[in-house]
Amino acid sequence: MKDPRRIIKHPIVTEKSLLDRDVKKRYTFAVAPDANKNDVKHAIESIFHVHVIGVNIMKIKGKVKRLGRFEGRRADWKKAVVRLAADEHIEELTGGA
């Protein structure tokens, strides 16, 4: 079994993710590129001690960036949107509310 702390990299905090968190009980995380839905589900359940209802995973392509005449590319990454049971929340991410 993979280490849960290597699967979940960090939470994603944007206006859209905060609205999803407060209204729909959905939390957004950056995850390891080789993680699948089952890995993410077990990692969230073991780290935060909550029940996960569903997991959606998206691959984000890295952007092409320029600095003068030099062109580079940001790395591809993967994010997961995790839906929890209606009566649960992750206290570490909601400020204990």
N, CA, C and O atoms as CSV, one atom per row, in Angstrom:
chain,resi,resn,atom,element,x,y,z
A,1,MET,N,N,0.838,-1.187,0.000
A,1,MET,CA,C,0.000,0.000,0.000
A,1,MET,C,C,0.880,1.248,0.000
A,1,MET,O,O,1.919,1.285,0.659
A,2,LYS,N,N,0.463,2.245,-0.730
A,2,LYS,CA,C,1.234,3.481,-0.830
A,2,LYS,C,C,1.054,4.326,0.432
A,2,LYS,O,O,0.042,4.233,1.126
A,3,ASP,N,N,2.066,5.151,0.707
A,3,ASP,CA,C,2.010,6.043,1.859
A,3,ASP,C,C,1.006,7.162,1.588
A,3,ASP,O,O,1.146,7.870,0.590
A,4,PRO,N,N,-0.003,7.344,2.444
A,4,PRO,CA,C,-1.024,8.369,2.211
A,4,PRO,C,C,-0.460,9.784,2.114
A,4,PRO,O,O,-1.004,10.615,1.386
A,5,ARG,N,N,0.611,10.066,2.829
A,5,ARG,CA,C,1.186,11.409,2.804
A,5,ARG,C,C,1.935,11.687,1.504
A,5,ARG,O,O,2.190,12.849,1.188
A,6,ARG,N,N,2.291,10.661,0.747
A,6,ARG,CA,C,2.908,10.856,-0.564
A,6,ARG,C,C,1.857,10.984,-1.658
A,6,ARG,O,O,2.131,11.548,-2.717
A,7,ILE,N,N,0.658,10.466,-1.414
A,7,ILE,CA,C,-0.417,10.565,-2.401
A,7,ILE,C,C,-1.025,11.961,-2.384
A,7,ILE,O,O,-1.193,12.574,-3.438
A,8,ILE,N,N,-1.357,12.470,-1.199
A,8,ILE,CA,C,-1.961,13.795,-1.055
A,8,ILE,C,C,-0.839,14.807,-0.867
A,8,ILE,O,O,-0.118,14.759,0.130
A,9,LYS,N,N,-0.686,15.731,-1.827
A,9,LYS,CA,C,0.390,16.717,-1.737
A,9,LYS,C,C,-0.018,17.915,-0.885
A,9,LYS,O,O,0.641,18.232,0.106
A,10,HIS,N,N,-1.120,18.589,-1.278
A,10,HIS,CA,C,-1.580,19.749,-0.528
A,10,HIS,C,C,-2.999,20.087,-0.955
A,10,HIS,O,O,-3.421,19.718,-2.051
A,11,PRO,N,N,-3.743,20.791,-0.097
A,11,PRO,CA,C,-5.080,21.235,-0.513
A,11,PRO,C,C,-4.966,22.412,-1.478
A,11,PRO,O,O,-4.006,23.180,-1.430
A,12,ILE,N,N,-5.952,22.538,-2.347
A,12,ILE,CA,C,-6.014,23.655,-3.282
A,12,ILE,C,C,-7.029,24.656,-2.737
A,12,ILE,O,O,-8.194,24.319,-2.526
A,13,VAL,N,N,-6.576,25.892,-2.510
A,13,VAL,CA,C,-7.429,26.911,-1.917
A,13,VAL,C,C,-7.656,28.019,-2.949
A,13,VAL,O,O,-6.786,28.859,-3.180
A,14,THR,N,N,-8.834,28.003,-3.560
A,14,THR,CA,C,-9.251,29.037,-4.497
A,14,THR,C,C,-10.679,29.421,-4.131
A,14,THR,O,O,-11.297,28.783,-3.278
A,15,GLU,N,N,-11.203,30.458,-4.769
A,15,GLU,CA,C,-12.579,30.854,-4.489
A,15,GLU,C,C,-13.549,29.717,-4.796
A,15,GLU,O,O,-14.462,29.437,-4.019
A,16,LYS,N,N,-13.345,29.075,-5.922
A,16,LYS,CA,C,-14.234,27.995,-6.330
A,16,LYS,C,C,-14.151,26.803,-5.374
A,16,LYS,O,O,-15.175,26.216,-5.024
A,17,SER,N,N,-12.936,26.444,-4.952
A,17,SER,CA,C,-12.802,25.302,-4.049
A,17,SER,C,C,-13.363,25.617,-2.663
A,17,SER,O,O,-13.920,24.733,-2.012
A,18,LEU,N,N,-13.227,26.861,-2.203
A,18,LEU,CA,C,-13.799,27.230,-0.909
A,18,LEU,C,C,-15.324,27.229,-0.956
A,18,LEU,O,O,-15.969,26.843,0.019
A,19,LEU,N,N,-15.904,27.651,-2.064
A,19,LEU,CA,C,-17.354,27.615,-2.224
A,19,LEU,C,C,-17.846,26.168,-2.269
A,19,LEU,O,O,-18.860,25.838,-1.653
A,20,ASP,N,N,-17.137,25.313,-2.990
A,20,ASP,CA,C,-17.479,23.887,-3.022
A,20,ASP,C,C,-17.393,23.272,-1.632
A,20,ASP,O,O,-18.238,22.462,-1.251
A,21,ARG,N,N,-16.372,23.658,-0.878
A,21,ARG,CA,C,-16.179,23.118,0.458
A,21,ARG,C,C,-17.343,23.496,1.365
A,21,ARG,O,O,-17.851,22.650,2.102
A,22,ASP,N,N,-17.772,24.756,1.320
A,22,ASP,CA,C,-18.810,25.225,2.232
A,22,ASP,C,C,-20.203,24.764,1.829
A,22,ASP,O,O,-21.024,24.465,2.695
A,23,VAL,N,N,-20.483,24.701,0.536
A,23,VAL,CA,C,-21.837,24.396,0.072
A,23,VAL,C,C,-22.037,22.905,-0.183
A,23,VAL,O,O,-23.039,22.333,0.247
A,24,LYS,N,N,-21.093,22.273,-0.877
A,24,LYS,CA,C,-21.298,20.903,-1.345
A,24,LYS,C,C,-20.469,19.850,-0.618
A,24,LYS,O,O,-20.533,18.673,-0.972
A,25,LYS,N,N,-19.689,20.247,0.395
A,25,LYS,CA,C,-18.823,19.316,1.131
A,25,LYS,C,C,-17.828,18.616,0.212
A,25,LYS,O,O,-17.563,17.424,0.365
A,26,ARG,N,N,-17.269,19.376,-0.761
A,26,ARG,CA,C,-16.264,18.841,-1.667
A,26,ARG,C,C,-14.938,19.545,-1.410
A,26,ARG,O,O,-14.879,20.773,-1.355
A,27,TYR,N,N,-13.892,18.772,-1.256
A,27,TYR,CA,C,-12.562,19.301,-0.968
A,27,TYR,C,C,-11.649,18.989,-2.144
A,27,TYR,O,O,-11.733,17.912,-2.735
A,28,THR,N,N,-10.773,19.934,-2.482
A,28,THR,CA,C,-9.892,19.796,-3.635
A,28,THR,C,C,-8.448,19.673,-3.165
A,28,THR,O,O,-7.987,20.448,-2.327
A,29,PHE,N,N,-7.738,18.684,-3.717
A,29,PHE,CA,C,-6.354,18.416,-3.340
A,29,PHE,C,C,-5.507,18.213,-4.584
A,29,PHE,O,O,-5.986,17.698,-5.595
A,30,ALA,N,N,-4.243,18.619,-4.506
A,30,ALA,CA,C,-3.253,18.229,-5.507
A,30,ALA,C,C,-2.731,16.861,-5.067
A,30,ALA,O,O,-2.376,16.666,-3.905
A,31,VAL,N,N,-2.691,15.926,-6.004
A,31,VAL,CA,C,-2.297,14.561,-5.665
A,31,VAL,C,C,-1.138,14.116,-6.547
A,31,VAL,O,O,-0.786,14.786,-7.518
A,32,ALA,N,N,-0.557,12.987,-6.197
A,32,ALA,CA,C,0.562,12.435,-6.957
A,32,ALA,C,C,0.103,12.059,-8.364
A,32,ALA,O,O,-1.032,11.614,-8.541
A,33,PRO,N,N,0.960,12.230,-9.361
A,33,PRO,CA,C,0.563,11.944,-10.747
A,33,PRO,C,C,0.180,10.482,-10.998
A,33,PRO,O,O,-0.576,10.201,-11.928
A,34,ASP,N,N,0.679,9.560,-10.197
A,34,ASP,CA,C,0.359,8.147,-10.406
A,34,ASP,C,C,-0.769,7.651,-9.506
A,34,ASP,O,O,-1.036,6.450,-9.469
A,35,ALA,N,N,-1.432,8.545,-8.785
A,35,ALA,CA,C,-2.506,8.146,-7.870
A,35,ALA,C,C,-3.797,7.890,-8.646
A,35,ALA,O,O,-4.075,8.547,-9.649
A,36,ASN,N,N,-4.576,6.923,-8.166
A,36,ASN,CA,C,-5.889,6.671,-8.751
A,36,ASN,C,C,-6.963,6.963,-7.708
A,36,ASN,O,O,-6.646,7.361,-6.587
A,37,LYS,N,N,-8.235,6.768,-8.070
A,37,LYS,CA,C,-9.334,7.134,-7.188
A,37,LYS,C,C,-9.297,6.357,-5.874
A,37,LYS,O,O,-9.539,6.926,-4.810
A,38,ASN,N,N,-8.999,5.075,-5.942
A,38,ASN,CA,C,-8.950,4.273,-4.719
A,38,ASN,C,C,-7.823,4.726,-3.795
A,38,ASN,O,O,-8.007,4.789,-2.579
A,39,ASP,N,N,-6.660,5.040,-4.362
A,39,ASP,CA,C,-5.538,5.538,-3.558
A,39,ASP,C,C,-5.921,6.824,-2.839
A,39,ASP,O,O,-5.651,6.978,-1.648
A,40,VAL,N,N,-6.554,7.750,-3.563
A,40,VAL,CA,C,-6.937,9.037,-2.970
A,40,VAL,C,C,-7.975,8.821,-1.872
A,40,VAL,O,O,-7.882,9.433,-0.808
A,41,LYS,N,N,-8.954,7.967,-2.115
A,41,LYS,CA,C,-9.996,7.707,-1.127
A,41,LYS,C,C,-9.405,7.155,0.167
A,41,LYS,O,O,-9.717,7.642,1.253
A,42,HIS,N,N,-8.552,6.140,0.052
A,42,HIS,CA,C,-7.956,5.545,1.247
A,42,HIS,C,C,-7.015,6.522,1.959
A,42,HIS,O,O,-6.933,6.515,3.187
A,43,ALA,N,N,-6.306,7.361,1.197
A,43,ALA,CA,C,-5.398,8.333,1.808
A,43,ALA,C,C,-6.183,9.379,2.604
A,43,ALA,O,O,-5.807,9.693,3.733
A,44,ILE,N,N,-7.263,9.924,2.040
A,44,ILE,CA,C,-8.066,10.932,2.737
A,44,ILE,C,C,-8.705,10.326,3.985
A,44,ILE,O,O,-8.718,10.949,5.047
A,45,GLU,N,N,-9.229,9.118,3.855
A,45,GLU,CA,C,-9.867,8.475,5.010
A,45,GLU,C,C,-8.866,8.194,6.120
A,45,GLU,O,O,-9.204,8.327,7.296
A,46,SER,N,N,-7.642,7.808,5.774
A,46,SER,CA,C,-6.669,7.490,6.821
A,46,SER,C,C,-6.039,8.746,7.440
A,46,SER,O,O,-5.720,8.748,8.629
A,47,ILE,N,N,-5.855,9.806,6.656
A,47,ILE,CA,C,-5.232,11.022,7.197
A,47,ILE,C,C,-6.224,11.824,8.037
A,47,ILE,O,O,-5.891,12.251,9.143
A,48,PHE,N,N,-7.435,12.033,7.526
A,48,PHE,CA,C,-8.393,12.934,8.170
A,48,PHE,C,C,-9.508,12.227,8.938
A,48,PHE,O,O,-10.305,12.896,9.595
A,49,HIS,N,N,-9.589,10.891,8.876
A,49,HIS,CA,C,-10.590,10.101,9.606
A,49,HIS,C,C,-12.018,10.529,9.270
A,49,HIS,O,O,-12.814,10.829,10.160
A,50,VAL,N,N,-12.330,10.551,7.975
A,50,VAL,CA,C,-13.666,10.872,7.474
A,50,VAL,C,C,-14.091,9.780,6.494
A,50,VAL,O,O,-13.281,8.942,6.097
A,51,HIS,N,N,-15.369,9.796,6.108
A,51,HIS,CA,C,-15.883,8.837,5.128
A,51,HIS,C,C,-16.037,9.539,3.784
A,51,HIS,O,O,-16.743,10.542,3.676
A,52,VAL,N,N,-15.378,9.011,2.769
A,52,VAL,CA,C,-15.406,9.590,1.434
A,52,VAL,C,C,-16.520,8.936,0.628
A,52,VAL,O,O,-16.598,7.710,0.541
A,53,ILE,N,N,-17.383,9.762,0.039
A,53,ILE,CA,C,-18.490,9.272,-0.790
A,53,ILE,C,C,-18.026,9.082,-2.231
A,53,ILE,O,O,-18.355,8.074,-2.857
A,54,GLY,N,N,-17.258,10.046,-2.768
A,54,GLY,CA,C,-16.817,9.954,-4.154
A,54,GLY,C,C,-15.551,10.742,-4.405
A,54,GLY,O,O,-15.222,11.674,-3.672
A,55,VAL,N,N,-14.842,10.349,-5.462
A,55,VAL,CA,C,-13.597,11.018,-5.838
A,55,VAL,C,C,-13.615,11.252,-7.339
A,55,VAL,O,O,-13.871,10.323,-8.106
A,56,ASN,N,N,-13.349,12.478,-7.769
A,56,ASN,CA,C,-13.151,12.805,-9.173
A,56,ASN,C,C,-11.710,13.277,-9.348
A,56,ASN,O,O,-11.206,14.071,-8.553
A,57,ILE,N,N,-11.050,12.779,-10.400
A,57,ILE,CA,C,-9.645,13.110,-10.636
A,57,ILE,C,C,-9.515,13.775,-12.000
A,57,ILE,O,O,-10.141,13.355,-12.974
A,58,MET,N,N,-8.687,14.825,-12.056
A,58,MET,CA,C,-8.432,15.531,-13.297
A,58,MET,C,C,-6.927,15.662,-13.521
A,58,MET,O,O,-6.173,15.929,-12.585
A,59,LYS,N,N,-6.499,15.471,-14.762
A,59,LYS,CA,C,-5.113,15.732,-15.141
A,59,LYS,C,C,-5.042,17.150,-15.691
A,59,LYS,O,O,-5.805,17.513,-16.586
A,60,ILE,N,N,-4.129,17.947,-15.155
A,60,ILE,CA,C,-3.951,19.328,-15.584
A,60,ILE,C,C,-2.651,19.398,-16.384
A,60,ILE,O,O,-1.585,19.039,-15.885
A,61,LYS,N,N,-2.753,19.862,-17.618
A,61,LYS,CA,C,-1.572,19.993,-18.465
A,61,LYS,C,C,-0.795,21.246,-18.072
A,61,LYS,O,O,-1.392,22.281,-17.776
A,62,GLY,N,N,0.527,21.157,-18.070
A,62,GLY,CA,C,1.372,22.297,-17.741
A,62,GLY,C,C,1.336,23.351,-18.834
A,62,GLY,O,O,1.247,23.033,-20.020
A,63,LYS,N,N,1.407,24.603,-18.423
A,63,LYS,CA,C,1.362,25.711,-19.374
A,63,LYS,C,C,2.735,25.947,-19.991
A,63,LYS,O,O,3.764,25.680,-19.370
A,64,VAL,N,N,2.736,26.449,-21.213
A,64,VAL,CA,C,3.972,26.874,-21.860
A,64,VAL,C,C,4.232,28.318,-21.440
A,64,VAL,O,O,3.362,29.174,-21.595
A,65,LYS,N,N,5.403,28.589,-20.919
A,65,LYS,CA,C,5.767,29.922,-20.434
A,65,LYS,C,C,7.016,30.404,-21.154
A,65,LYS,O,O,7.868,29.613,-21.558
A,66,ARG,N,N,7.106,31.725,-21.306
A,66,ARG,CA,C,8.255,32.336,-21.969
A,66,ARG,C,C,8.907,33.349,-21.042
A,66,ARG,O,O,8.244,34.017,-20.248
A,67,LEU,N,N,10.210,33.443,-21.164
A,67,LEU,CA,C,10.968,34.493,-20.506
A,67,LEU,C,C,11.900,35.052,-21.573
A,67,LEU,O,O,12.979,34.514,-21.824
A,68,GLY,N,N,11.461,36.144,-22.196
A,68,GLY,CA,C,12.215,36.684,-23.318
A,68,GLY,C,C,12.124,35.743,-24.504
A,68,GLY,O,O,11.031,35.406,-24.959
A,69,ARG,N,N,13.277,35.320,-25.002
A,69,ARG,CA,C,13.265,34.408,-26.145
A,69,ARG,C,C,13.304,32.951,-25.730
A,69,ARG,O,O,13.258,32.067,-26.586
A,70,PHE,N,N,13.387,32.683,-24.442
A,70,PHE,CA,C,13.460,31.317,-23.948
A,70,PHE,C,C,12.064,30.811,-23.605
A,70,PHE,O,O,11.259,31.520,-23.001
A,71,GLU,N,N,11.802,29.602,-23.995
A,71,GLU,CA,C,10.492,29.016,-23.764
A,71,GLU,C,C,10.645,27.758,-22.928
A,71,GLU,O,O,11.531,26.937,-23.166
A,72,GLY,N,N,9.770,27.622,-21.947
A,72,GLY,CA,C,9.781,26.447,-21.099
A,72,GLY,C,C,8.363,25.976,-20.859
A,72,GLY,O,O,7.404,26.552,-21.372
A,73,ARG,N,N,8.246,24.930,-20.079
A,73,ARG,CA,C,6.933,24.360,-19.831
A,73,ARG,C,C,6.834,23.963,-18.370
A,73,ARG,O,O,7.742,23.349,-17.809
A,74,ARG,N,N,5.693,24.332,-17.757
A,74,ARG,CA,C,5.445,23.892,-16.394
A,74,ARG,C,C,5.088,22.415,-16.395
A,74,ARG,O,O,4.682,21.864,-17.418
A,75,ALA,N,N,5.241,21.790,-15.259
A,75,ALA,CA,C,4.984,20.354,-15.156
A,75,ALA,C,C,3.490,20.056,-15.187
A,75,ALA,O,O,2.679,20.864,-14.734
A,76,ASP,N,N,3.127,18.885,-15.727
A,76,ASP,CA,C,1.759,18.401,-15.635
A,76,ASP,C,C,1.512,17.971,-14.193
A,76,ASP,O,O,2.434,17.545,-13.497
A,77,TRP,N,N,0.244,18.088,-13.746
A,77,TRP,CA,C,-0.084,17.671,-12.388
A,77,TRP,C,C,-1.497,17.136,-12.352
A,77,TRP,O,O,-2.228,17.217,-13.339
A,78,LYS,N,N,-1.880,16.591,-11.217
A,78,LYS,CA,C,-3.177,15.957,-11.088
A,78,LYS,C,C,-3.874,16.492,-9.853
A,78,LYS,O,O,-3.250,16.675,-8.808
A,79,LYS,N,N,-5.196,16.747,-9.978
A,79,LYS,CA,C,-5.952,17.188,-8.810
A,79,LYS,C,C,-7.143,16.275,-8.608
A,79,LYS,O,O,-7.655,15.671,-9.550
A,80,ALA,N,N,-7.577,16.187,-7.354
A,80,ALA,CA,C,-8.696,15.336,-6.988
A,80,ALA,C,C,-9.720,16.155,-6.219
A,80,ALA,O,O,-9.367,16.935,-5.334
A,81,VAL,N,N,-10.997,15.972,-6.564
A,81,VAL,CA,C,-12.099,16.585,-5.835
A,81,VAL,C,C,-12.769,15.464,-5.056
A,81,VAL,O,O,-13.273,14.501,-5.634
A,82,VAL,N,N,-12.768,15.606,-3.726
A,82,VAL,CA,C,-13.250,14.554,-2.836
A,82,VAL,C,C,-14.556,15.005,-2.200
A,82,VAL,O,O,-14.633,16.096,-1.635
A,83,ARG,N,N,-15.590,14.157,-2.292
A,83,ARG,CA,C,-16.891,14.467,-1.696
A,83,ARG,C,C,-17.057,13.638,-0.435
A,83,ARG,O,O,-16.856,12.423,-0.443
A,84,LEU,N,N,-17.427,14.313,0.655
A,84,LEU,CA,C,-17.592,13.655,1.944
A,84,LEU,C,C,-19.062,13.424,2.250
A,84,LEU,O,O,-19.943,13.939,1.561
A,85,ALA,N,N,-19.313,12.645,3.290
A,85,ALA,CA,C,-20.679,12.431,3.755
A,85,ALA,C,C,-21.261,13.759,4.237
A,85,ALA,O,O,-20.518,14.678,4.582
A,86,ALA,N,N,-22.591,13.857,4.259
A,86,ALA,CA,C,-23.278,15.132,4.542
A,86,ALA,C,C,-22.959,15.680,5.933
A,86,ALA,O,O,-22.916,16.898,6.106
A,87,ASP,N,N,-22.737,14.829,6.916
A,87,ASP,CA,C,-22.533,15.290,8.290
A,87,ASP,C,C,-21.062,15.410,8.669
A,87,ASP,O,O,-20.756,15.632,9.840
A,88,GLU,N,N,-20.147,15.271,7.724
A,88,GLU,CA,C,-18.722,15.304,8.045
A,88,GLU,C,C,-18.021,16.482,7.377
A,88,GLU,O,O,-18.484,17.002,6.361
A,89,HIS,N,N,-16.898,16.893,7.964
A,89,HIS,CA,C,-16.041,17.906,7.392
A,89,HIS,C,C,-14.632,17.688,7.905
A,89,HIS,O,O,-14.423,16.993,8.899
A,90,ILE,N,N,-13.668,18.285,7.223
A,90,ILE,CA,C,-12.260,18.183,7.616
A,90,ILE,C,C,-11.927,19.423,8.423
A,90,ILE,O,O,-11.834,20.519,7.870
A,91,GLU,N,N,-11.747,19.261,9.735
A,91,GLU,CA,C,-11.541,20.389,10.629
A,91,GLU,C,C,-10.257,21.140,10.329
A,91,GLU,O,O,-10.198,22.358,10.496
A,92,GLU,N,N,-9.218,20.420,9.884
A,92,GLU,CA,C,-7.954,21.068,9.609
A,92,GLU,C,C,-8.048,22.065,8.455
A,92,GLU,O,O,-7.252,23.001,8.384
A,93,LEU,N,N,-9.016,21.875,7.549
A,93,LEU,CA,C,-9.156,22.735,6.387
A,93,LEU,C,C,-10.284,23.753,6.521
A,93,LEU,O,O,-10.349,24.707,5.746
A,94,THR,N,N,-11.170,23.560,7.491
A,94,THR,CA,C,-12.298,24.493,7.648
A,94,THR,C,C,-12.088,25.442,8.818
A,94,THR,O,O,-12.951,26.279,9.085
A,95,GLY,N,N,-10.997,25.339,9.505
A,95,GLY,CA,C,-10.746,26.218,10.652
A,95,GLY,C,C,-11.564,25.835,11.864
A,95,GLY,O,O,-11.818,26.671,12.731
A,96,GLY,N,N,-11.988,24.558,11.939
A,96,GLY,CA,C,-12.733,24.084,13.103
A,96,GLY,C,C,-14.192,24.468,13.096
A,96,GLY,O,O,-14.880,24.253,14.094
A,97,ALA,N,N,-14.691,25.027,12.010
A,97,ALA,CA,C,-16.090,25.452,11.943
A,97,ALA,C,C,-17.033,24.300,11.767
A,97,ALA,O,O,-18.245,24.500,11.694
